[in-house]
Amino acid sequence: MHPSELLFRLRQLPQDAAATIGQLAVAVECLSAQSQQIQPSAPVAFTPDQLITEEELADWIRESLSTLRKWRVSGKGPKFVRKPRRVAYLVRDVQDWLDGQKVSSTAEADARRDQRTKK
C-alpha cells in the first residue's frame, strides 16, 4: 500500500476509532518501505578519465535512459563514445556538459532555450 493511500484510509476512520496492532504494523511497514525507496544514492565516485555506461550516467544525473537517447539523437546531451555494441560517456565530457548547463536565473535559462530553438 502506498503511503498516500494509507493516510487517506486513516483519515476516513472516525476520530475516536482505536487502531489495532495489525493496522499499526501495516502503517509502519508501508512508511518504512517508502523511506527506503527515497534514500539518496551514494555520491558518484568516478574519475575524470573513466568511461561510464549510459545506465551509470542516467543514475548519476537522475534522467531516464530514453531521455539520454533522445539527447544523443538531437545533440543536446553530453558528448559520447560510440562503441561497437554500446555507448559510453567520458566522465570529463559529462562534467563539462553539466557545467555548461548551469544558469544563474530563469531569464538566462529562457534566453539559452530561445537561442537553441532558433538554430
For each residue, the residues with C-beta under 8 A, 3 or more apart:
1: 5 6 26 30
2: 5 6 30 34
3: 6 7 30 31 34
4: 7 8
5: 1 2 8 9
6: 1 2 3 9 10 26 27 30 31
7: 3 4 10 11
8: 4 5 11 12
9: 5 6 12 13
10: 6 7 13 27
11: 7 8
12: 8 9
13: 9 10 17 19
14: 17
15:
16:
17: 13 14
18:
19: 13 23 24 27
20: 23 24
21: 24 25
22: 25 26
23: 19 20 26 27
24: 19 20 21 27 28
25: 21 22 28 29
26: 1 6 22 23 29 30
27: 6 10 19 23 24 30 31
28: 24 25 31 32
29: 25 26 32 33
30: 1 2 3 6 26 27 33 34
31: 3 6 27 28 34 35
32: 28 29 35 36
33: 29 30 36 37
34: 2 3 30 31 37 38
35: 31 32 38 39
36: 32 33 39
37: 33 34
38: 34 35
39: 35 36
40:
41: 59
42: 45
43:
44: 60
45: 42
46: 50 52 56 60 91
47: 50 91
48: 90 91 92 95
49: 90 91 92
50: 46 47 90 91
51: 81 88 89 90 91
52: 46 56 57 60 88 89 91 94
53: 56 57 86 87 88 89
54: 57 58 65 68 69 80 86 87 88 89
55: 58 59 65
56: 46 52 53 59 60
57: 52 53 54 60 61 63 68 78 89 94
58: 54 55 61 62 63 64 65 67 68
59: 41 55 56 62
60: 44 46 52 56 57 94
61: 57 58 94 98
62: 58 59
63: 57 58 67 68
64: 58 67 68
65: 54 55 58 68 69
66: 69 70
67: 58 63 64 70 71
68: 54 57 58 63 64 65 71 72 77
69: 54 65 66 72 73
70: 66 67 73 74 76
71: 67 68 74 75 76 77 78
72: 68 69 75 77 80 87
73: 69 70
74: 70 71 77
75: 71 72
76: 70 71 116
77: 68 71 72 74 80 97
78: 57 71 89 93 94 96 97 98
79: 89 90 93 97
80: 54 72 77 87 88 89 93
81: 51 87 88 89 90
82: 87
83: 86 87 88
84:
85:
86: 53 54 83
87: 53 54 72 80 81 82 83
88: 51 52 53 54 80 81 83
89: 51 52 53 54 57 78 79 80 81 93 94
90: 48 49 50 51 79 81 93 94
91: 46 47 48 49 50 51 52 94 95
92: 48 49 95 96
93: 78 79 80 89 90 96 97
94: 52 57 60 61 78 89 90 91 97 98
95: 48 91 92 98 99
96: 78 92 93 99 100
97: 77 78 79 93 94 100 101
98: 61 78 94 95 101 102
99: 95 96 102
100: 96 97
101: 97 98
102: 98 99
103: 106 108 109 112
104: 108
105: 108 109
106: 103 109 110
107: 110 111
108: 103 104 105 111 112
109: 103 105 106 112 113
110: 106 107 113 114
111: 107 108 114 115
112: 103 108 109 115 116
113: 109 110 116 117
114: 110 111 117 118
115: 111 112 118 119
116: 76 112 113 119
117: 113 114
118: 114 115
119: 115 116
